[in-house]
Amino acid sequence: MKVDTQSFRTYSAKKGEVERKWFVVDAEGKTLGHLASEIARVLRGKHKPQFTRHIDTGDFVVVTNAEKVSVTGAKALKKQYYSYSAYPGGERFEKYREVMAKHPEKIIERAVWGMLPHNNLGRQQFKKLKVYVGDLHPHTAQQPAELKVS
């Protein structure tokens, strides 16, 4: 018996075929890591059957109440964010509490960015993330569906 190998074609999404949806996530009471991994999954498009690694098949994600995200253990006291300006002595360290007080949206953005590919495709996917402090966001016209994060 001969097998028809032509029927075993792998589907590959094309740029024009991708349909984008909008999702909204309320970060209140959610753990930072769990929330970030679920957001990264949606931004990459891994929740879709037509996921293709080299094409941006992901959806838009709007995060509200960024200031109410939580961390477990002693991370609120010990976690530090590191940046380097590439100049001698250009190291900067910021504590989690300081960043949360000044720019709480940066915490979620940085956690999600760490879970995306660090290349042109990852930067394109990261642009579809919108993080806001408080309940209100300017994307109600897109009619975002609620994204369930356990």
Contacts in CASP RR format, 6 or more apart in sequence:
PFRMAT RR
TARGET T0000
AUTHOR 0000-0000-0000
METHOD contacts of the structure
MODEL  1
MKVDTQSFRTYSAKKGEVERKWFVVDAEGKTLGHLASEIARVLRGKHKPQ
FTRHIDTGDFVVVTNAEKVSVTGAKALKKQYYSYSAYPGGERFEKYREVM
AKHPEKIIERAVWGMLPHNNLGRQQFKKLKVYVGDLHPHTAQQPAELKVS
11 50 0 8 1.000
11 52 0 8 1.000
12 52 0 8 1.000
12 55 0 8 1.000
13 50 0 8 1.000
13 51 0 8 1.000
13 52 0 8 1.000
13 55 0 8 1.000
13 57 0 8 1.000
14 55 0 8 1.000
15 55 0 8 1.000
15 56 0 8 1.000
17 50 0 8 1.000
18 50 0 8 1.000
18 55 0 8 1.000
18 56 0 8 1.000
18 57 0 8 1.000
18 58 0 8 1.000
20 58 0 8 1.000
20 59 0 8 1.000
20 60 0 8 1.000
20 128 0 8 1.000
21 59 0 8 1.000
21 60 0 8 1.000
21 145 0 8 1.000
22 59 0 8 1.000
22 60 0 8 1.000
22 61 0 8 1.000
22 62 0 8 1.000
22 139 0 8 1.000
22 142 0 8 1.000
22 143 0 8 1.000
22 144 0 8 1.000
22 145 0 8 1.000
23 42 0 8 1.000
23 59 0 8 1.000
23 60 0 8 1.000
23 61 0 8 1.000
23 62 0 8 1.000
23 144 0 8 1.000
23 145 0 8 1.000
23 146 0 8 1.000
23 147 0 8 1.000
24 61 0 8 1.000
24 62 0 8 1.000
24 63 0 8 1.000
24 64 0 8 1.000
24 137 0 8 1.000
24 139 0 8 1.000
24 144 0 8 1.000
24 145 0 8 1.000
24 146 0 8 1.000
24 147 0 8 1.000
25 35 0 8 1.000
25 38 0 8 1.000
25 39 0 8 1.000
25 61 0 8 1.000
25 62 0 8 1.000
25 63 0 8 1.000
25 64 0 8 1.000
25 146 0 8 1.000
25 147 0 8 1.000
25 149 0 8 1.000
26 64 0 8 1.000
26 65 0 8 1.000
26 146 0 8 1.000
27 35 0 8 1.000
27 63 0 8 1.000
27 64 0 8 1.000
27 65 0 8 1.000
27 66 0 8 1.000
27 68 0 8 1.000
27 69 0 8 1.000
27 108 0 8 1.000
28 65 0 8 1.000
28 68 0 8 1.000
28 69 0 8 1.000
29 68 0 8 1.000
29 69 0 8 1.000
29 70 0 8 1.000
30 69 0 8 1.000
30 70 0 8 1.000
30 149 0 8 1.000
31 69 0 8 1.000
31 70 0 8 1.000
31 71 0 8 1.000
31 72 0 8 1.000
32 69 0 8 1.000
32 70 0 8 1.000
32 71 0 8 1.000
32 107 0 8 1.000
32 108 0 8 1.000
32 111 0 8 1.000
33 111 0 8 1.000
34 149 0 8 1.000
34 150 0 8 1.000
35 63 0 8 1.000
35 69 0 8 1.000
35 108 0 8 1.000
35 111 0 8 1.000
35 149 0 8 1.000
36 108 0 8 1.000
36 111 0 8 1.000
36 112 0 8 1.000
36 114 0 8 1.000
36 115 0 8 1.000
37 115 0 8 1.000
38 147 0 8 1.000
38 149 0 8 1.000
39 61 0 8 1.000
39 63 0 8 1.000
39 108 0 8 1.000
39 112 0 8 1.000
39 129 0 8 1.000
39 149 0 8 1.000
40 112 0 8 1.000
40 114 0 8 1.000
40 115 0 8 1.000
40 116 0 8 1.000
41 47 0 8 1.000
42 58 0 8 1.000
42 59 0 8 1.000
42 61 0 8 1.000
42 147 0 8 1.000
43 58 0 8 1.000
43 59 0 8 1.000
43 61 0 8 1.000
43 112 0 8 1.000
43 116 0 8 1.000
43 125 0 8 1.000
43 126 0 8 1.000
43 128 0 8 1.000
43 129 0 8 1.000
44 51 0 8 1.000
44 57 0 8 1.000
44 58 0 8 1.000
44 116 0 8 1.000
44 117 0 8 1.000
44 125 0 8 1.000
45 51 0 8 1.000
45 57 0 8 1.000
45 58 0 8 1.000
45 59 0 8 1.000
48 57 0 8 1.000
48 58 0 8 1.000
50 57 0 8 1.000
51 57 0 8 1.000
54 121 0 8 1.000
56 121 0 8 1.000
56 124 0 8 1.000
56 125 0 8 1.000
58 125 0 8 1.000
58 128 0 8 1.000
59 128 0 8 1.000
60 128 0 8 1.000
60 129 0 8 1.000
60 130 0 8 1.000
60 139 0 8 1.000
60 142 0 8 1.000
60 144 0 8 1.000
61 128 0 8 1.000
61 129 0 8 1.000
61 130 0 8 1.000
61 147 0 8 1.000
62 130 0 8 1.000
62 131 0 8 1.000
62 132 0 8 1.000
62 137 0 8 1.000
62 139 0 8 1.000
62 144 0 8 1.000
63 105 0 8 1.000
63 108 0 8 1.000
63 129 0 8 1.000
63 130 0 8 1.000
63 131 0 8 1.000
63 132 0 8 1.000
64 132 0 8 1.000
64 134 0 8 1.000
64 135 0 8 1.000
64 136 0 8 1.000
64 137 0 8 1.000
65 133 0 8 1.000
65 134 0 8 1.000
65 135 0 8 1.000
66 104 0 8 1.000
66 105 0 8 1.000
66 107 0 8 1.000
66 108 0 8 1.000
66 131 0 8 1.000
66 132 0 8 1.000
66 133 0 8 1.000
66 134 0 8 1.000
67 100 0 8 1.000
67 104 0 8 1.000
67 133 0 8 1.000
67 134 0 8 1.000
69 104 0 8 1.000
69 107 0 8 1.000
69 108 0 8 1.000
71 79 0 8 1.000
71 96 0 8 1.000
75 96 0 8 1.000
76 96 0 8 1.000
76 97 0 8 1.000
77 96 0 8 1.000
77 97 0 8 1.000
78 96 0 8 1.000
79 95 0 8 1.000
79 96 0 8 1.000
80 93 0 8 1.000
80 94 0 8 1.000
80 95 0 8 1.000
80 96 0 8 1.000
81 93 0 8 1.000
81 94 0 8 1.000
81 95 0 8 1.000
81 96 0 8 1.000
81 99 0 8 1.000
81 110 0 8 1.000
82 91 0 8 1.000
82 92 0 8 1.000
82 93 0 8 1.000
83 91 0 8 1.000
83 92 0 8 1.000
83 94 0 8 1.000
84 90 0 8 1.000
84 91 0 8 1.000
84 92 0 8 1.000
85 92 0 8 1.000
96 107 0 8 1.000
99 106 0 8 1.000
99 107 0 8 1.000
100 107 0 8 1.000
104 133 0 8 1.000
105 131 0 8 1.000
105 132 0 8 1.000
105 133 0 8 1.000
108 131 0 8 1.000
109 126 0 8 1.000
109 129 0 8 1.000
109 131 0 8 1.000
112 126 0 8 1.000
112 129 0 8 1.000
113 126 0 8 1.000
116 122 0 8 1.000
116 125 0 8 1.000
116 126 0 8 1.000
117 125 0 8 1.000
130 137 0 8 1.000
130 139 0 8 1.000
END
